[in-house]
C-alpha cells in the first residue's frame, strides 16, 4: 500500500531497515515477541509497508513509529489529523472508507472514536499474544474490547484533571470534586472546553453515567449560574488559567504539563468524590482495519505499540502517558497518585452516554 497523498509532506519517514539486513544483524532475537508473527526473514526481501491513521500528537508518534521501523523493518506511512478536527476527522474518514479501506492500522489518542468505529464494523479482530503474555494475567480487561477476540486495545493513559492558577488559588482550595467548580469564590472564573469535542465530551458522558440525569442536569445548571466559560480546547483552558483570566478549569494532564514546561503558574488536582468517582483516564487505542491484506505487518505494529518499549517511549514524552506495565508505571508514572484507581468507569459505559450528555450540555449551557 502506498502513502496516502494527504499525509503531511513535512513528516520525514524514519530510517527503514530491510528484512535481510535486520535478520543478518542478529537483531531478530531482541524483538522476537514483536516479530514472531511477521516471519520476515523467510519471506520476500521487499520491505512491508503500512498506512497508519493516527490522531496522537505527530511529534511524539513519529518518534515511536521510527523505533518500530528500525526494529521491525516495516515502512509506515502515517496520516495525521489536523488540530482543528482532532480524532473526529479521521474517525469520519474511516467510516466513509469502510467499504474500500485505505488504512491498515488505527492509532487514536482517545477511546470513544475507537469504540464508535468498532461498533460500526471498521476493525478486524486481533488478539495480541505478545501483549497478553507480557503481563501477569494478560492485558487488563478494562483496556481492551470485550469481544472474544478483541477489536481494539488501549494503552498510555492521560487523565482528566482540574487545573488551578497557583498564584491565585492556594493548594487548600484546589478543586477535588466536580461540585467544587460551583463554589461562589470561583464564579465567572471557571472554564471548560466546549463539550461537543475532544476529551471534554467523554468527561461529560462519564459525569452523566455516574451521577444520573437529574444530578447531572443540576450540575450543568450550577455551571451556567457560575458563568462558566466555554473555550476552544483544553489547551486554551490551561492557558486562560495561567494568565489569570480564569482561576480554575477542567483540562487534560498533558496540557498542564505543557504549560508547566513553559513556566506557567499552574498545577493539577484530581477528583476524589465517594462513592463512585467520575475520574476519567484517557488511553491511547490501537486496532487493525478490516479489509486490507497487511496481515502480519499490521499485527506487528499493533504488538509494538503495546510493548514495554513503546510504553516507555510514550511515558518519556512531554505528555507523560501512564504505562500499562505495573513496573513501568511505578517507575515513570509518579505524577498519578498511587491511591487512585487505574480506571474508575468502563470506556464502553462512557461511550453509551455521549449523545445524551452532549444534548443536555447544549440545552443547559447553550454550548
C-alpha positions as CSV (number, residue, x, y, z in Angstrom):
1,X,0.0,0.0,0.0
2,X,1.4,3.4,-0.9
3,X,1.4,6.5,1.1
4,X,-1.8,8.5,1.4
5,X,-1.4,11.8,-0.6
6,X,-3.0,13.7,2.3
7,X,-0.1,12.7,4.7
8,X,1.8,15.8,5.7
9,X,4.7,16.4,3.4
10,X,6.9,17.6,6.2
11,X,6.7,14.3,8.1
12,X,10.0,12.6,7.4
13,X,9.9,8.8,7.4
14,X,12.3,7.3,9.9
15,X,15.0,5.0,8.5
16,X,13.8,1.7,7.3
17,X,15.9,-1.4,7.9
18,X,15.4,-4.1,5.3
19,X,14.4,-7.5,6.4
20,X,17.5,-9.1,5.0
21,X,19.8,-6.7,6.9
22,X,17.6,-6.9,10.0
23,X,17.9,-10.7,10.1
24,X,21.6,-10.7,9.3
25,X,22.4,-8.3,12.1
26,X,21.1,-10.6,14.8
27,X,18.5,-8.0,16.0
28,X,15.7,-10.5,15.4
29,X,16.4,-12.2,18.7
30,X,16.0,-8.8,20.5
31,X,12.5,-8.2,19.1
32,X,11.3,-11.8,18.8
33,X,7.9,-11.3,20.6
34,X,7.0,-8.5,18.1
35,X,8.5,-10.1,15.0
36,X,7.2,-13.6,15.6
37,X,4.0,-13.3,13.5
38,X,5.8,-11.4,10.7
39,X,8.2,-14.3,9.8
40,X,10.0,-11.6,7.8
41,X,13.3,-13.4,7.2
42,X,11.7,-16.4,5.5
43,X,9.7,-14.3,3.0
44,X,10.5,-11.7,0.4
45,X,13.3,-9.3,1.0
46,X,11.0,-6.4,-0.1
47,X,10.1,-4.3,3.0
48,X,6.5,-4.4,4.1
49,X,4.6,-1.1,4.0
50,X,1.6,0.1,6.1
51,X,-0.6,3.1,6.2
52,X,-1.3,4.3,9.7
53,X,-4.2,6.7,10.5
54,X,-3.1,8.4,13.7
55,X,-4.7,11.1,15.9
56,X,-1.9,11.1,18.5
57,X,0.3,14.1,18.5
58,X,2.5,13.8,15.4
59,X,5.7,15.0,17.1
60,X,5.5,12.1,19.6
61,X,4.0,9.5,17.3
62,X,6.8,9.9,14.7
63,X,9.4,9.0,17.3
64,X,7.6,5.8,18.2
65,X,6.9,4.9,14.5
66,X,10.6,5.4,13.9
67,X,11.5,3.0,16.7
68,X,9.2,0.4,15.2
69,X,10.6,0.8,11.7
70,X,14.2,0.4,13.0
71,X,13.3,-2.7,15.0
72,X,11.0,-4.5,12.6
73,X,11.9,-3.2,9.1
74,X,8.4,-2.2,8.1
75,X,7.8,1.1,6.4
76,X,4.9,3.1,8.0
77,X,3.2,5.9,6.1
78,X,1.4,8.0,8.8
79,X,-1.7,10.2,8.1
80,X,-2.4,12.6,11.0
81,X,-5.5,14.5,11.9
82,X,-5.5,18.3,11.9
83,X,-5.6,20.0,15.3
84,X,-9.0,21.5,14.4
85,X,-10.6,18.1,13.8
86,X,-8.6,16.1,16.3
87,X,-9.6,12.5,16.1
88,X,-13.1,13.3,14.7
89,X,-11.8,13.9,11.2
90,X,-10.1,10.5,10.9
91,X,-12.9,8.7,12.5
92,X,-15.3,10.1,9.9
93,X,-12.8,9.2,7.2
94,X,-12.5,5.6,8.3
95,X,-16.3,5.3,8.4
96,X,-16.5,6.8,4.8
97,X,-13.8,4.4,3.6
98,X,-15.2,1.3,5.3
99,X,-16.1,-0.5,2.0
100,X,-12.7,0.4,0.5
101,X,-10.2,1.0,3.4
102,X,-7.0,2.8,2.7
103,X,-5.5,2.4,6.2
104,X,-4.1,-0.7,7.8
105,X,-3.8,0.4,11.4
106,X,-5.6,2.9,13.6
107,X,-3.8,4.6,16.5
108,X,-6.0,7.1,18.4
109,X,-5.2,9.4,21.3
110,X,-8.6,8.6,22.9
111,X,-11.1,5.7,23.2
112,X,-14.5,7.0,22.2
113,X,-13.9,7.3,18.5
114,X,-12.4,3.9,18.6
115,X,-15.4,2.4,20.3
116,X,-17.6,4.0,17.7
117,X,-15.5,2.5,14.8
118,X,-15.6,-0.9,16.5
119,X,-19.4,-0.8,16.7
120,X,-19.6,0.2,13.0
121,X,-17.6,-2.9,12.0
122,X,-14.4,-1.0,10.8
123,X,-11.9,-3.2,12.7
124,X,-10.6,-6.7,12.2
125,X,-10.4,-8.9,15.3
126,X,-6.9,-9.5,16.6
127,X,-5.6,-11.0,19.8
128,X,-2.1,-9.7,20.6
129,X,-0.4,-12.7,22.0
130,X,2.7,-10.7,22.7
131,X,0.8,-8.1,24.8
132,X,-1.3,-10.7,26.6
133,X,1.9,-12.6,27.6
134,X,3.7,-9.5,28.7
135,X,1.6,-9.0,31.9
136,X,0.6,-11.5,34.6
137,X,-3.0,-12.4,34.0
138,X,-2.9,-10.9,30.5
139,X,-3.8,-7.4,29.3
140,X,-6.3,-5.7,31.7
141,X,-9.9,-6.3,30.6
142,X,-10.8,-2.6,31.0
143,X,-8.1,-1.8,28.4
144,X,-9.4,-3.8,25.5
145,X,-12.6,-4.6,23.6
146,X,-14.7,-7.2,25.4
147,X,-15.2,-9.4,22.3
148,X,-13.9,-12.9,22.3
149,X,-11.1,-11.7,20.0
150,X,-10.5,-8.1,20.8
151,X,-11.3,-5.4,18.2
152,X,-9.0,-2.9,19.9
153,X,-6.5,-2.4,22.8
154,X,-5.9,0.6,25.0
155,X,-2.6,1.8,26.4
156,X,-0.8,5.0,27.5
157,X,-3.2,7.0,29.7
158,X,-3.6,10.7,30.2
159,X,-6.0,12.0,32.8
160,X,-8.8,14.5,33.1
161,X,-7.8,16.9,35.8
162,X,-8.6,20.2,37.5
163,X,-6.2,23.0,36.7
164,X,-5.6,26.0,39.0
165,X,-3.6,29.2,39.0
166,X,-1.1,28.7,41.8
167,X,-0.7,32.4,42.4
168,X,-4.4,32.9,42.9
169,X,-5.8,29.6,44.2
170,X,-3.9,28.0,47.1
171,X,-3.5,24.3,47.3
172,X,-6.0,24.1,50.1
173,X,-8.7,25.5,47.8
174,X,-7.8,23.3,44.8
175,X,-10.9,21.6,43.5
176,X,-11.4,17.9,44.3
177,X,-14.9,17.3,43.1
178,X,-16.9,18.5,40.1
179,X,-19.2,20.3,42.5
180,X,-16.2,22.4,43.7
181,X,-16.4,24.2,40.3
182,X,-19.7,25.7,41.5
183,X,-18.2,27.4,44.6
184,X,-19.1,31.1,44.7
185,X,-15.4,32.2,45.1
186,X,-14.8,30.9,41.5
187,X,-17.9,32.5,39.9
188,X,-17.0,33.8,36.5
189,X,-13.5,32.3,36.7
190,X,-14.2,28.7,35.8
191,X,-13.5,27.3,32.3
192,X,-14.0,24.1,30.4
193,X,-13.5,23.2,26.7
194,X,-16.6,23.0,24.6
195,X,-18.2,19.7,25.4
196,X,-19.1,18.6,21.9
197,X,-15.4,17.9,21.1
198,X,-12.3,16.1,22.4
199,X,-11.9,14.7,25.9
200,X,-14.4,17.0,27.5
201,X,-17.1,15.1,25.6
202,X,-16.1,11.9,27.3
203,X,-15.9,13.6,30.7
204,X,-19.4,14.9,30.4
205,X,-20.6,11.4,29.4
206,X,-18.9,9.9,32.4
207,X,-20.5,12.5,34.7
208,X,-23.9,11.6,33.3
209,X,-23.2,7.9,33.7
210,X,-22.1,8.1,37.3
211,X,-24.5,10.9,38.6
212,X,-27.7,10.1,36.7
213,X,-29.6,12.6,34.6
214,X,-31.2,14.7,37.4
215,X,-28.0,15.3,39.3
216,X,-26.1,15.9,36.0
217,X,-28.6,18.5,34.9
218,X,-28.5,20.2,38.3
219,X,-24.7,20.4,38.0
220,X,-24.9,21.9,34.5
221,X,-27.3,24.5,35.7
222,X,-24.9,25.3,38.5
223,X,-22.1,25.8,35.9
224,X,-24.4,28.1,34.0
225,X,-25.2,30.1,37.2
226,X,-21.5,30.3,37.9
227,X,-21.0,31.9,34.4
228,X,-18.7,29.1,33.2
229,X,-16.6,30.0,30.3
230,X,-16.6,27.6,27.3
231,X,-13.3,27.7,25.4
232,X,-12.0,26.2,22.2
233,X,-10.0,23.3,23.6
234,X,-8.2,22.0,26.7
235,X,-5.0,23.9,26.0
236,X,-7.0,27.1,25.8
237,X,-8.4,26.4,29.3
238,X,-4.9,25.8,30.7
239,X,-3.6,29.0,29.1
240,X,-6.5,31.1,30.4
241,X,-5.9,29.8,33.9
242,X,-2.2,30.6,33.6
243,X,-2.9,34.2,32.6
244,X,-5.3,34.7,35.5
245,X,-8.3,35.2,33.1
246,X,-9.7,32.1,34.8
247,X,-8.8,30.8,38.2
248,X,-9.6,27.1,37.7
249,X,-10.8,24.7,35.0
250,X,-11.1,21.2,33.6
251,X,-8.5,20.1,31.2
252,X,-6.1,17.1,30.4
253,X,-3.0,16.3,32.3
254,X,-0.7,16.7,29.3
255,X,-2.0,20.3,28.8
256,X,-1.0,21.1,32.4
257,X,2.5,19.5,31.8
258,X,2.9,21.5,28.6
259,X,2.1,24.7,30.4
260,X,4.4,24.0,33.3
261,X,7.2,23.3,30.9
262,X,6.7,26.9,29.7
263,X,6.9,28.2,33.2
264,X,3.1,28.8,33.6
265,X,1.9,29.1,37.3
266,X,-0.5,26.2,37.1
267,X,-1.0,22.9,38.9
268,X,-3.3,20.0,38.6
269,X,-5.5,18.2,41.1
270,X,-7.6,15.0,40.8
271,X,-11.3,14.3,41.5
272,X,-11.8,12.3,44.7
273,X,-15.5,12.0,45.4
274,X,-17.0,8.9,47.1
275,X,-18.6,6.5,46.4
276,X,-18.2,6.4,42.6
277,X,-15.8,8.9,41.2
278,X,-16.2,10.3,37.7
279,X,-12.4,10.2,37.4
280,X,-11.6,9.6,33.8
281,X,-8.4,8.3,32.3
282,X,-7.9,8.8,28.6
283,X,-5.9,6.0,27.0
284,X,-4.5,5.7,23.5
285,X,-6.1,2.9,21.5
286,X,-4.9,0.8,18.6
287,X,-6.8,-1.5,16.2
288,X,-6.3,-3.3,12.9
289,X,-8.5,-2.1,10.0
290,X,-10.7,-4.7,8.4
291,X,-10.5,-5.4,4.6
292,X,-6.8,-4.9,4.0
293,X,-4.2,-7.6,3.3
294,X,-1.5,-6.2,5.5
295,X,-1.9,-9.1,7.9
296,X,1.3,-9.9,9.8
297,X,2.9,-6.5,9.3
298,X,-0.2,-4.8,10.8
299,X,-0.2,-7.2,13.7
300,X,3.5,-6.4,14.3
301,X,2.7,-2.7,14.6
302,X,-0.2,-3.3,17.0
303,X,2.1,-5.6,19.1
304,X,4.8,-2.9,19.1
305,X,2.5,-0.1,20.3
306,X,1.5,-2.3,23.2
307,X,5.1,-3.3,24.0
308,X,7.1,-2.1,27.0
309,X,9.4,-0.3,24.7
310,X,6.6,1.8,23.2
311,X,5.0,2.3,26.7
312,X,8.3,3.7,28.0
313,X,8.8,5.9,24.9
314,X,5.3,7.4,25.4
315,X,5.9,7.9,29.1
316,X,9.1,9.8,28.4
317,X,7.4,12.3,26.1
318,X,6.2,15.6,27.5
319,X,2.7,14.1,27.6
320,X,3.9,11.6,30.2
321,X,1.4,8.9,29.3
322,X,0.9,6.3,32.1
323,X,2.3,2.9,31.1
324,X,0.1,-0.2,31.5
325,X,3.0,-2.4,32.7
326,X,2.9,-2.1,36.5
327,X,6.7,-1.9,36.9
328,X,7.0,0.9,34.3
329,X,4.0,2.7,35.9
330,X,5.8,2.8,39.2
331,X,9.0,4.0,37.6
332,X,7.5,6.6,35.2
333,X,4.0,7.4,36.4
334,X,4.8,9.3,39.6
335,X,2.5,12.2,38.7
336,X,-0.5,9.9,39.2
337,X,-1.5,9.3,42.8
338,X,-0.9,5.7,43.9
339,X,-4.2,5.7,45.9
340,X,-6.4,6.4,42.9
341,X,-7.8,3.6,40.7
342,X,-6.3,2.9,37.3
343,X,-9.7,3.5,35.7
344,X,-12.9,4.1,37.6
345,X,-15.5,3.8,34.8
346,X,-15.6,1.4,31.8
347,X,-15.0,3.2,28.5
348,X,-17.9,1.4,26.8
349,X,-20.2,2.8,29.5
350,X,-18.9,6.3,28.8
351,X,-19.5,5.8,25.1
352,X,-23.1,4.8,25.7
353,X,-23.7,8.2,27.4
354,X,-22.0,10.5,24.9
355,X,-25.0,11.5,22.8
356,X,-27.4,12.2,25.7
357,X,-24.7,14.0,27.7
358,X,-23.9,16.4,24.8
359,X,-27.6,17.0,24.1
360,X,-28.1,18.0,27.8
361,X,-24.9,20.2,27.7
362,X,-26.2,22.0,24.6
363,X,-29.6,22.5,26.2
364,X,-28.4,23.7,29.6
365,X,-25.2,25.6,28.7
366,X,-26.1,26.8,25.2
367,X,-22.9,25.0,24.1
